[in-house]
Amino acid sequence: MKITDEITLDKLSENLRNLPSDFVILVVSPSEIYEKTNAKILKLLCNEEKISGIYITFNQSCETLFELLTGAGVDTSKLFFIDMVTKNVSGKTERTKNCLFIPSPKEISDLGVAIDESIRMSGENKEFLFVDSVSALLLYNSMGTARKFEHFLTIRMRLGSLKGILMSLNSGTEKEIVPFLAQFCDKIIKIK
């Protein structure tokens, strides 16, 4: 595992371009620039590299993310969302062309099935898995459950030859999960 010292947001794309094709990274970002960090990574993957991926959200609805990312210039046609929030809050249950809704952030066992289904049902190959955010897992699940789930995700990324991007807020909760995840990641990038 390689650990990068803290870098600024403008150095992020350069850092990501130098990674091998099937990497798993953990990106820790301050809350003030968290959305910009996500958009920068996704623009690199979707717009520059022109690859498709799955975006798992524990924080915001896929509708909100779609608007934010489109506004930031991300080619959202390359994204399939797995929304862990909306169904719990609003009860929306219908799958859409680009989004699958999971009942609750606590239902992470359903997420594994949803990831496989999303890859299988997609007309195009998914080449990356973007998780927003690993720190949010701890809001809804125990540390043991969160660790098992993140371990499962990294294994799924490797077996599926997917690029893996695990996002975490630099808010204190990452101190509990980052040391565990470090053993499964190729690189940790801390944004300052």
QUIKAJO-V421778 format. One record per helix or strand of 3 or more residues. SS is the DSSP state (helix for helix, strand for strand). FROM is the first residue (numbers start at 0). TO is the last residue. If there is no record, write none. Layout:
SS_FROM_TO, SS_FROM_TO
This chain:
helix_8_16, strand_23_28, helix_30_47, strand_52_56, helix_61_70, helix_75_77, strand_78_82, helix_85_89, strand_98_100, helix_107_120, strand_127_131, helix_133_139, helix_142_158, strand_162_168, helix_173_181, strand_186_190
